[in-house]
Each structure stands twice: as structure tokens, then as C-alpha cells.
């Protein structure tokens, strides 16, 4: 008798929790553009995400912020390197990174956030683009091509331009942090049913 009552109470609690989750998904006002500050092009409110996925959404958000920091550091680093005689084209590459990587990472953040908060179908595209980006971030943290200052170039930079070496090291660490955060989010999101 006691186990029947316990199962009944547990089932009622689960049904109520699922009902509350459905209600919260339906009450999100996606037309309330409130993020990022000053620009306000998307709706973002971490409180509207189910508690078990808030850490995932925060890691996606932090990844997009870190990519913005990375691209700014890359511009500064490549500008200094150009001032010391490296190819000036590195600055152009840095600005190309700024105007391509930031929107892509922001799209991934928003796609993951909206997929977790309301529409798991959006996570299909998120998963594949996130895998591609993780492979890119790993590659960019290693190579010395175009305007990337990967681990391969650190010994050269520390020998001839120590300040640029420190900036390049920070760039590579930021990319590895983005890989870790994105990988964590992808791992947690992968099992959500579309």
C-alpha cells in the first residue's frame, strides 16, 4: 500500500513538472529583443531555460563572449606584428575573423539557447555546426597560417616579439577554453530529442 501511494505521488509530481516545463516554453516572448545590451537583436533570458540546462546555455553564452575577446586580441597582436615587419595582410585577416567568427559563434549560441528553451528541432543544425566549429578552433589554436597565432608560432614570437608571444598564448588559451565550453554544451545537448 505504501509503495502504491509513493508511486502515485511520484507520478503526479513528474506530470506536474512536465506540465510546468511545457507552460514555460509556451510563455517565452521571442519578440522581446533584449540582448546584447545596446544592440538588442535577440531575446535572451536564462531564467526561461529549464534549470538542468542553464549551465549549458551559460557555456554557450561564454563561448560567444570569448570568441569576441579572441578576435580583438588577434587584431591587436597582428597589428603589433605588422608594425615589426610581418605581412600587413595579417591585419586584414584579423578583421575578416572579427566579422565572420563573431556572428557564427553568436548564431550558435542563440540556436542552442532557443533549441534548449523551446524548440529542440533547432538543435539538429546546432550540433553539426558546433562540431565543425570545435574542429576549427582546435586547428586555429595550433597552426600559424593567415592571421592565426597558434602554438606552432609561439617559440618564434617569444624569441623576437615577447609581448606578441604573450598575446598569442592568451589567444590560444581562449580558443582552448571555447573548445572545452562548446564540447561540454554539445555533449549535454546531444541527447535532447528533436
N, C-alpha and C positions, 0 to 999 in steps of 0.2 A: 504494500500500500504506500509506504513512504517513498519507494523508488518511483512509483507511478506519479505521485504528486511532484517529486523533484523533476522528473522528465517533463511533466506538463508545464511547470513554472519555467523551466529552461527553454522549452519550445516557444512559449509565449514571449519570453524575453528576446529570443532570436528574431521572431516575427516582428516585434515592435522595433528592434534595432534596424532591420531591413527596411521597414516602412519609413522610419525616420531618415535613413540614407536616401531613399527614393524621393522623399519630400524635399530634402536639402538640395538634391540635384535639380529638381524642377524649379526651385525658387531662386536660382542664380540668374542675376540680371547681366547678361553678357554685353548689353548695350551701355552699361555704366563704365565708361572708359576712365580708369583712374591710375593707370601705370604705363610707363615710368613717370615719375614726377616731372612736372612742367610740360612734357610732350603729350602724355595721356592718350596712347593709341590702343591699349588693350584693357581688358578687365582682369584684375588680379587681386584676390583676397584669400590668403592662406587659411582663414577660418572656414571657408566654404569647402575645403578638402577634408575627406574622411581622416580622422586622427592617425590611422595607421599609415597613411601616405603623405603626411605633412613633411616628414624628413626627406622623402623622395623629391617632393616639389621644391623644398628649400635647396636641395643639392642641385637641381636643375637651374634654379634661380642663381645660385652662387657660381655655377659654371658660366652662365652668361656674363656675370659681372667680371669674373676672372679673365674671360676672353677679351673684354673691353680693356682691362688693365694690361693684358699681354700686348694687344695691338698698340697701345700708347707707349709702352716700354720699347717695343720694336721700332717705332718711329724715332724715338729719342736715341736709341742705340745705333741705328743705321745712319742717322744724321751725324752723330759724332764720328762714326767710322768713315763716312764720306768726307768729313772735314779733315781727316788724317790721311786721305788719299785712296780709299776704296772707291769702287764704282758708284757714281751718283744715282744709278738706276735703282739702287737698294732703297732709296727714299720713295721712289715711285711704287716699288713693290710693297713697301710698308703701308702706303696709303691704299693700295689695292686690297691688302689684307684687312685694313680698317673698315673699308666699305663693303667687303664681302663676308668676312668671318663673323663680324658682329651681327648682321641681320640673320645669317644662317643659324648661329647659336641662339639668338633671340627667338627665332621661329621654332627651334627645337624645344626651348624652354616653354613657350606658350602652347605648343602642340601637346607636350607631355602633361602640362598643367591642366589644360582643358580636357584631355583624354581621361586623366585620373579623376577630375572633378565631375565630369558629366557624361562624356561620350567615349567609351573605350574603343570604339571603332577608329577614332583618330590615332590610336596608338600603333596601328599597323605601319603607317608611313614613318611615324616617330622611331620605331625600333630599327628600321633599315637605315634611315639617315643617321641615327645615333651610332650604329655600328661603323658606318663609313667615316663619320667624324672622329670616332675614337682611333681608328687606324690612321687617319690623317694627323691627329695630334701627336700620336706616338712617333710617326715618321718625322714630323716637323721638329720634334724635340731632339732628334738625333742628327739630321742632315745639316749640311752647310750649302744650301742652294738657294738661289733667288735672294730673298731678304731674310731667310731663316737663319738664326744663330744657334744651331743645335750643339749637342755635346761634343761633336767632332771638332768644332771650331774653337772650343774653349781654351785649349792649350795655346793656340796662336794668339788669341785675344789677350790672355793673361800675360804672355811674354811681351807683346808690343803695345797693347792698349788695355791696361788693367781695369780701368773704370768700365770700359765696354765689356770686358770679360765678366765683371760682376753683374752688369745689366743682363748679359746673355744668360748667365747662370740663373738669375731670377726668372727670365723668360722661360727657360727650360723647366724650372721647378713649377711655375704656374701651369704650363702645359701638362705636366705630370699630375698635378692636383686636379685639373679639369678631367683628365683621363680617369682618375680614381672616382671622382664625384659622378661623372657620366656613367661609368661602369656600374657603380652602385645603383644608380637610378634605373639603368637598363635591366639589371639583374632583378630588381624588385618589381618592375613594371612588366617584365616578360611574361609572367604567369597570369596577368589580368586577362580575362576572357573578352574578346571583341564582341 
